[in-house]
Amino acid sequence: MGVGGCLALPWRCLVVLCLRLLFLVPAGVPVRSGDATFPKAMDNVTVRQGESATLRCSVDNRVTRVAWLNRSSILYAGNDKWCLDPRVVLLANTKTQYSIQIQDVDVYDEGPYTCSVQTDNHPKTSRVHLIVQVSPKIIEISPDISINEGGNVSLTCIATGRPDPTITWRHISPKAVGFISEDEYLEITGITREQSGEYECSASNDVSAPVVRRVKVTVNYPPYISDAKSTGVPVGQKGILLCEASAVPSANFQWYKDDKRLAEGQKGLKVENKAFFSRLTFFNVSEQDYGNYTCVASNQLGNTNASMILYGEQGRGNQPGRGNG
């Protein structure tokens, strides 16, 4: 629905006005844009949604009557307003110009507008097309997702705008280069842990600044122990064994000496577990503390372990061994 809609006037007044305008806009009158002597309307008018559109029709002293129409609805005839829309106002009705303005333009205002004039008892028309541009808006985007490594991911980003916006996806990562998709849909087959993180959807159509939304993709994988070193400590000194592991979700850690599990709070020991490492502290190393220790890291996707040795200073040549569960 555009800016049409005639005023409800008393029937006698309406009849008089309709008769006055009948000769202005007879059925079947073509647009004569090639007539060099005919007063012209503007070329196509392009405005952004919410702005004001000014429609101008150049006239001269041959013109006796003028009117602006939207499709079949009369907006203004001379100085008389025929539409109910308060957004439509008369800007100028002079010997050289007949102009109206549509304020707070919306998409339903788009379309043809006709300037109709009476010259030497001959009605003629000129048409201008109003084009309404709309800033991009993302109306649908995939929620954050959690998936196991090796699975397939499908992300969706739907946007509206006039003209239709261009959709691009990119991975927000220091190692990522350029766009990874120029489509509404992003497909990742056999996702890896390196592909986890945020994915940004951008919608742009040059009407305004691009709009962006982000989706967080969490890739779950079993623990991997990245650092576990044997340590040499003299008797009576403080000793530390460190076990570092990456995993999503974060790993749970357990410590064993030979086949015996070490409990938190055990005399002379402290086990400190964090998201990505576990630290086993000996406050006063004795001969009985020397030996082989195993760190086990696990989550719901699997587990792994690494062995290391706490030895005296003269045992510095020993090296750790590792295994996967």
Secondary structure, DSSP 4 states (H G I P E B T S, - for coil): --S--B----HHHHHHHHHHHHTTS-TTPPB-TT-TTSPPB-S-EEEETTS-EEEEEE--TTEEEEEEEETTEEEEETTEE-B--TTEEEEEESSSEEEEEE-S--GGG-EEEEEEEEETTEEEEEEEEEEEEEEEEEEEEPPPEEEETT--EEEEEEEEEESPPEEEEEEESTT--S-SBSSSEEEESS--GGG-EEEEEEEE-SSSSPEEEEEEEEEEEEEEEEEE--EE--TTS-EEEEEEEEEESPPEEEEEETTEEPPTT-TTEEEEE-SSEEEEEESS--GGG-EEEEEEEEETTEEEEEEEEEE-GGGTT---EEEE-
